[in-house]
Amino acid sequence: MHSERRHHPRYLVDFKLKLTSDQQNHFITAVNLSAAGIQVICDDDCAEQLSKGQQHPLACQLTIELPHNKLSINCRIVVKRRLSQCRYILGIKFIDLSNDDCELLINNYR
């Protein structure tokens, strides 16, 4: 029997957001979202730039535009996996997302 390891449900999403790391901005696409983090698709240029980071997991900041608000969230990239020659998937963990901002984000996209 398969047991679900996740503490928070995932929601399938499709929206653009900005990832900033080492003062470099990358525009990426979210593919799923939970209260603990987000999974995104990026191109090989973004993945290569992120690989130059010295620490693991790599610290970053996400900027997500909502209809009446903009969220800036401190995060860590915890998974980087190649999907194809020029596409990667990143697993990003939220570090300091408040309960109010988390609820706002989840309610906007579920």
N, C-alpha and C positions, 0 to 999 in steps of 0.2 A: 504494500500500500504506500502510495506517495504522500508525503507530509510536506506541507508548505512551510518553508523556513522564514518567510518574510513576516515582519510585524505589521506592516502597513500595506493596504491594497495598492496595486498599480493601476493607473488610468492611461489608456492610449491617448496620445495627444499629437498634434502637428502644428507647431508654431516656431517662429524664429526668436532667437535671443542672442545676447552678446556675452561672450566669455572674455574676461580680461585676466591675463597672467603675465607677470614681468613687464608690465606697461605695454603689452601688445593686445590689441583687440581682435577677436575672431567672431564672425557671425555664423551661428550654428543652428541646427534644427532639433527641437525636442521631439522624442518619439514616445516616451512614457514618463510618468510622474507619480511620485508617492510623497507622503509626508516626510520621509527620510532623505529623499534625493530625486535625481532626474537622470534619465538616459538620453543621450544626444548623439547625432550623427555629425561628423566633421570631415573635411577633406584632408588629403595627405599633407598639405602645407601647414595646416593647423596642428595636426598630430606631430609633425616634425618639429615645429616650434615648441610645442609642449614637452617634447622629449628632451629638449635642451635644459629643462629645469633641473636644478641640483638636488632638490629634496623629493622624497617619495613617501607618502602621497603628495602630489603637487598642489599647492594652495592656489586658489583662483577666486574670482568674483563673477557672479552672474548678474546680468541686468535683464529683467523681464518686464516688458511693457504690458500693463493691464488696462482695461478701458478707462478707469478713473484713477489710476495709480501706477507708479513705477517701483518695482522691488529691486533692491540691490542686496544680494545674498552672498555671504562668505562661504566658500565651499572647499572641498578637496576632491581631486580626481583620483578615484580609487581603482578604476578599471579602464584599460585602453586595449581594444581588440580590433584587429584588421578585418574588414568585411570584404573588401576587394582591393584592387590595385590602388585606387585613389579615394577610398572611403573607410572611415574608422567609426567605431562606436565607443563612446566614453560613458562610464558610470561615474556620476558625480554625487557626492554626499554633502548635504546641507550641514553647515557647522553651527550657525547662530540664528536660524530662522525662528522668529517668535511664533507663539501659538496663533496669534491674530493674523500675522502675515501668511502662515501656513494654511489657515482656514480660507483666507481670501484667495490664495493661489489655487488650492484644490477645488474650491467651489466655482472658480472661474473656468476651469478646464474639464471638470468631470461631467 
